[in-house]
Amino acid sequence: MDDLRQRLRELPCGRRLLDAAAGMDGVYLVGGAVRDLLLHRTPRELDVVVEGDVRALAQRLGRDAVATAHERFGTATVRDGDCRWDLAAARDESYARPGALPDVRPAGIEPDLRRRDVTINALALDLATGELRGAPNAEADLAAGRLRVLHDASFADDPTRLWRVARYAARLGFTPEEHTAQLARDAVRAGALGTVSAARIGNELRLAVAEPDPVAALEAAVALDLAPWLEPDRALTERALELLPAEEGRADLLVLAAALAAPDDALLAGLQFTAAERAIVRAAAAAPPLDDAPRAPSQLARELRGRPVEAIALAAARGGGTASARRWTQELRHVGVKITGDDLRAAGIAEGADLGRRLQAVLELRLDGVLGDDREAQLAAAMASAPEAGTA
């Protein structure tokens, strides 16, 4: 398997890992990184298992690297520039009860592989020898595109593996083999997900909506009955994502809002989404359809001002309002005025609602193209604006 190490060396962070591990025994690249190299994919992360203490390897990865060690769990995360390596001491584990966090103890690489979620992730590349090691069926399942748990109690021990199977199915295009699919159905019917905290489920949901194809991940979760409160709609979601301004907004929250069967703030709070995140999801999920009916720019601004961009994108996707959404997000929302409340107060306008109304009137004239960018013209227009009844 020297060719596998060569593929690793072609990655800048992989080359640094190989150089740091040179001359060390019992250092293995494990899990998804090995799987992806075998599939000729670029690994999303580099996870390393060390038979022994991880600190020596962490130190070798560079004096300038930033390492965060967790001695209790025998793990360390090392970051340097664009590189990140997650190191862990080889260990075995057991579960005191279904859904509990595991009790871990030092072990060799073979028990470490046996504790993993599915066979295609129970793979290890010995960085010293190039030998590939794996759990039974690991390489065959990888070649066949199968997802198989390593033992029948897998989903009972850790029900979050149900969500991981859904994510792997979406990302890799793999299918749970028949026995694993039955174990998953049995675990869900037995209430396995109720044995883990909502925060852990929320973390799995966050990972799902951050997948390269998040809709496929959510569809796979629904197919396994993991989230009856989701109704993914690929066409709607893709239309909305196309309208989300580049490098702005939260694509993950937009995907979630588009998939919710109904806005449920309590559900999302339990899943540990922040108040700010929930506000975006709530606004997007409840946004009424936006169409492309003719309207003045100031009217469009009155409809859309204050809404998150995620809500506008989803509203337009629902109502066919592509042009309206793009006009607002790309042009109109950036229009402003050069005068402030201080300018109006200095000109004799009293503090109060009328002051804000005059500024709003000037902004609408700007939006509708009636007024230009000249500050003095804007001030004159604000002073000429008639006060509302009862404000004189």
Residue pairs with C-beta under 8 A, 6 or more apart in sequence:
1 125
1 130
1 131
1 132
2 130
4 34
4 37
4 38
4 125
4 130
4 132
5 18
5 125
5 127
5 130
7 14
7 37
7 40
8 14
8 15
8 17
8 18
8 29
8 37
8 125
9 15
9 18
11 42
11 43
12 82
12 83
13 46
13 82
13 83
13 84
13 85
14 43
14 46
16 61
16 62
16 80
16 83
17 29
17 46
17 48
17 61
17 85
17 127
18 127
20 57
20 60
20 61
20 62
21 27
21 48
21 57
21 60
21 127
21 128
23 128
24 56
24 57
24 60
24 127
24 128
25 51
25 128
26 50
26 51
26 52
26 90
26 109
26 128
27 48
27 49
27 50
27 51
27 57
27 126
27 127
27 128
28 48
28 49
28 50
28 51
28 90
28 109
28 124
28 125
28 126
28 127
28 133
29 46
29 47
29 48
29 124
29 125
29 127
30 47
30 48
30 49
30 112
30 113
30 123
30 124
30 125
31 47
31 116
31 121
31 122
31 123
32 43
32 44
32 45
32 47
32 121
33 43
33 44
33 45
33 46
33 47
34 123
34 124
34 125
34 132
35 120
35 121
35 123
35 142
36 42
36 43
36 44
37 43
37 125
38 123
38 139
38 142
39 142
39 172
45 84
45 86
46 83
46 84
46 85
46 86
47 85
47 86
47 88
48 57
48 85
48 86
48 87
48 88
49 87
49 88
49 89
49 90
49 109
49 112
49 124
50 57
50 87
50 88
50 89
50 90
51 89
51 90
51 108
51 109
52 89
52 90
53 74
53 89
54 69
54 74
54 75
54 76
54 87
54 88
54 89
55 69
55 76
57 87
58 65
58 67
58 69
58 76
58 78
58 87
59 67
61 67
61 78
61 80
61 85
62 78
62 80
64 80
65 78
65 79
65 80
65 83
66 78
66 79
66 80
67 76
67 77
67 78
67 79
68 76
68 77
68 78
68 79
69 75
69 76
70 76
73 88
73 104
74 88
74 89
74 91
74 104
74 106
75 86
75 87
75 88
75 89
76 86
76 87
76 88
77 84
77 85
77 86
77 87
78 84
78 85
78 87
89 106
90 106
90 107
90 108
90 109
90 111
90 112
91 104
91 105
91 106
91 107
91 111
91 112
91 115
92 104
92 105
92 106
92 107
92 111
92 112
92 114
92 115
93 102
93 103
93 104
93 105
93 115
94 102
94 103
95 102
95 103
95 157
95 158
96 103
97 195
98 156
98 157
98 159
98 192
98 195
99 156
99 157
99 158
99 159
99 192
99 194
99 195
99 196
100 195
102 115
102 157
102 158
109 124
109 133
110 133
112 124
113 122
113 123
113 124
113 133
113 134
113 135
114 122
114 135
114 150
114 151
115 150
116 122
116 135
116 150
117 149
117 150
117 154
117 158
117 161
117 164
117 165
118 141
118 147
118 148
118 149
118 150
118 161
118 164
118 165
118 168
118 180
119 134
119 135
119 136
119 137
119 138
119 141
119 142
119 146
119 148
119 149
119 150
120 138
120 141
120 142
120 146
120 147
120 148
120 168
120 172
120 174
122 134
122 135
122 138
122 150
123 132
123 133
123 134
123 135
123 138
123 139
123 142
124 132
124 133
124 134
125 131
125 132
125 133
126 132
126 133
132 139
135 150
137 148
140 146
141 147
141 148
141 177
145 172
145 173
145 174
145 175
146 174
146 175
146 176
146 177
147 165
147 168
147 169
147 174
147 175
147 176
147 177
147 180
148 176
148 177
148 179
148 180
149 155
149 161
149 165
149 180
149 183
152 183
154 161
154 183
155 161
155 162
155 183
155 184
155 186
155 187
155 192
156 187
156 190
156 192
158 196
159 187
159 192
159 193
159 195
159 196
160 196
160 200
160 201
160 203
160 204
162 184
162 187
162 188
162 192
162 193
162 224
162 226
163 201
163 204
163 205
163 207
163 208
163 221
163 226
164 204
165 176
165 180
165 184
165 220
165 224
166 208
166 217
166 220
166 221
166 223
166 224
166 226
167 204
167 207
167 208
167 211
167 217
167 220
168 174
169 175
169 176
169 216
169 220
170 208
170 211
170 213
170 216
170 217
170 219
170 220
171 211
171 212
171 213
171 216
171 217
176 184
184 224
185 224
185 225
188 224
188 225
188 226
193 201
193 226
198 270
198 271
198 272
199 271
199 272
201 271
202 270
202 271
202 272
202 273
203 272
205 227
205 256
205 271
206 252
208 214
208 217
208 218
208 221
209 217
209 218
209 252
209 253
209 255
209 256
210 252
211 217
214 237
214 251
214 252
214 255
215 232
215 233
215 234
215 237
215 238
215 255
215 259
218 227
218 230
218 232
218 255
218 259
219 232
219 234
221 227
221 230
222 228
222 230
222 231
222 232
228 261
229 260
229 261
229 262
229 264
229 267
230 259
230 260
230 261
231 259
231 260
231 261
232 258
232 259
233 258
233 259
236 258
236 314
236 317
236 318
237 254
237 255
237 258
237 259
237 317
239 316
239 317
240 254
240 258
240 310
240 313
240 314
240 316
240 317
241 251
241 254
241 255
241 313
243 312
243 313
243 316
243 317
243 322
243 325
243 326
243 329
244 251
244 254
244 309
244 310
244 313
245 309
245 329
245 330
248 309
249 308
249 309
249 310
249 313
250 277
250 280
250 310
253 277
253 280
253 281
253 284
253 310
254 284
254 310
254 313
254 314
256 281
257 263
257 280
257 281
257 284
257 285
257 310
257 311
257 314
258 284
258 285
258 314
258 317
260 281
260 285
262 285
263 281
263 282
263 285
263 286
265 278
265 282
268 277
268 278
268 281
269 278
273 281
279 308
280 308
280 310
280 311
281 310
283 307
283 308
283 310
283 311
284 308
284 310
284 311
284 313
284 314
284 315
285 314
287 307
287 311
287 312
287 314
287 315
287 318
288 315
288 318
288 319
289 315
289 318
289 319
289 320
289 321
290 303
290 304
290 312
290 315
290 316
290 318
290 319
290 321
290 324
290 325
291 319
291 320
291 321
291 324
292 320
292 321
292 322
292 323
292 324
295 303
295 324
296 367
296 368
297 327
297 332
297 367
297 368
297 369
298 363
298 364
298 367
298 368
300 324
300 327
300 328
300 332
301 328
301 332
301 333
301 363
301 364
301 367
304 312
304 328
304 333
305 333
307 315
309 329
312 325
312 328
312 329
313 325
313 329
315 321
315 325
316 322
316 324
316 325
332 367
335 363
335 366
335 367
336 363
336 366
337 359
337 362
337 363
337 366
337 378
338 373
338 374
338 375
338 378
339 359
339 362
339 375
339 378
339 379
339 382
340 359
341 351
341 355
341 356
341 359
343 379
343 382
344 355
344 358
344 359
344 379
344 382
344 383
345 351
345 355
347 379
347 383
349 355
349 358
349 382
349 383
352 391
353 388
353 391
354 387
354 388
354 391
357 385
357 387
357 388
357 391
358 382
358 383
358 385
359 382
361 381
361 382
361 385
362 371
362 378
362 381
362 382
362 385
365 371
365 381
366 372
366 373
366 378
371 377
371 378
371 381
